């Protein structure tokens, strides 16, 4: 069974957070930290105050989310991620950028935004089967009780 590709709120949030952490990893203060790079990025992300995190997500969201929404619909099998070629992403970015700035500035903007969107797509979670959300194979999902009386 294949699902038509429309990103969920969770998928968009995961993609945006993944791209934000990748941008944060490029900052000099994070790059110079000793130890595991992934651990350094997670520590830097946890150290950000809420306003700085909002600023980063807002700036990236205004660049990434319109492109993700404008990507063509594709069929995605459960257990896989949506995948687009760099050429498909670049075509959508080029269409959305239109006539911003001069020729050189526009070319740089297209390259940078395409790279950001590809990074965001790498962080999409695996698509789940909507008909079998709580199957026995889903170990990471909490069990849903038959009787709601124990939930209060």
N, C-alpha and C positions, 0 to 999 in steps of 0.2 A: 504494500500500500504506500503510495506517495502522497505527500502533503504539498499543497501549493505554497510557495514561498511568500509569506507575509511575516515580517519580523514581529515577535512579541515584545512587550515592554521589558521583560527579563532579558531577552536576547540583545536588545538595543542597549540596555544598561550594562550588561557584561561587556559588550563590544566597546562602549565608551570608556568604561573603567580600565579595560585592558590597554587601550590606546593612551589613556592618561598616565598610567603607570609606566608605559614605554617612554613617553615624553619626559616624565619625572626622572627616569633612569638616565636620560641624556644630560641632566644637570650636573655641573661640575662637582658640587658638594656630594652628590650621590655616587658619582663615578669614582671619587677618591676614597670612599669608605673601604675599609679592609674587610676581608671575608667574602662570603658567598654573595654574588651579585643579586640574586633573587631575594635573598634575605635582606640585603641592604635596601632594595627598592621597597619591599614590604614595610621595613622599619621607617623609611622616609615617608611613605604613604600614611602610616599610622601617626607620625609626628606632625603632619600637616594639620593646622587648625581648620575648623569647619569653613571659615570664610575663604581661605586660600584654596581649599579643595573645591569649593563652589566655583571660584574664579577659573580654575583650571578646567573643570568639567564644562562650564558654560562656554568658555572660549573654544574648546574642542568640539563641543556639541553643535555649535553654530556652523562648524565646518563639515563635520562628519554626518550628522543625522539627516540633513537634506539629501545627501548623496545616497545613503542607505535606503531611504524611503523611495528614491527615484530609480533604484536599480530594477532591472526587469524581473518579472516573476519567473521563478524556476521551480522545478519539481525537486523536493528533497526527501530522500528516503529516511525513515526513522533510524536513529543510530548514527547518522552522518551530519556533517555541517554543510551549510550552504557554501558553495564555492563559485567564485567569479574569476575570470581571467583578468589580468592587469589591463588588457585592452578594453574590456567591457567597462571596468571601473573608470578608466581614463576617458572613455567616450561620454559617460554620464557627467563626470567632473567638468569636462570641456563644455558640455552643453549648459551646465549650471553657472559656470564662471562667466560666460558671455564675453562682454567687452570691458572687463575691469583692468584699468591701467594700460600701460604700453605693451608692446609685443613681448619684450624681454621679461617684464614683470608678470605678464599673463602666463608665459611659459613656465616660469619658476613657480607660480601659484598652482598651476595644474600639476606639476611634478610633486610638489609638497603635499597637496591635498590628496592626490592619488595614493601616495605613500601612506598617509594617515589612514585613509579608508581601508587600504589593504591590511594595515596593522590591526585596525578594528575588526575586520572580518576574520582575522586569525584568532581572535579572542571570543568568537561566537561559541556558545555552548552547543553541545550535541543536541540535535532535534529529537524529541521524544515522540513516541507513538501516542497520539491522542486517544486511541481506543483502548490502550492497555497502560494507562498511567501508573497504576498500582499493581504491576505484575510482580511475581516472586523474584524476578531478576533485579529489581530496583532495590538494592540494599541500602542506598543512601537516602531514600525517602522514608519519612516516618509512617508507621502503620496508622490507618484510619480506623477507629473503633466502630463496631456496629451499633453500639449504644452510646449516645452522647452524654449520658448521666455522669460519667466519670470525668468529663472535661471541666466541670465547674469547680 
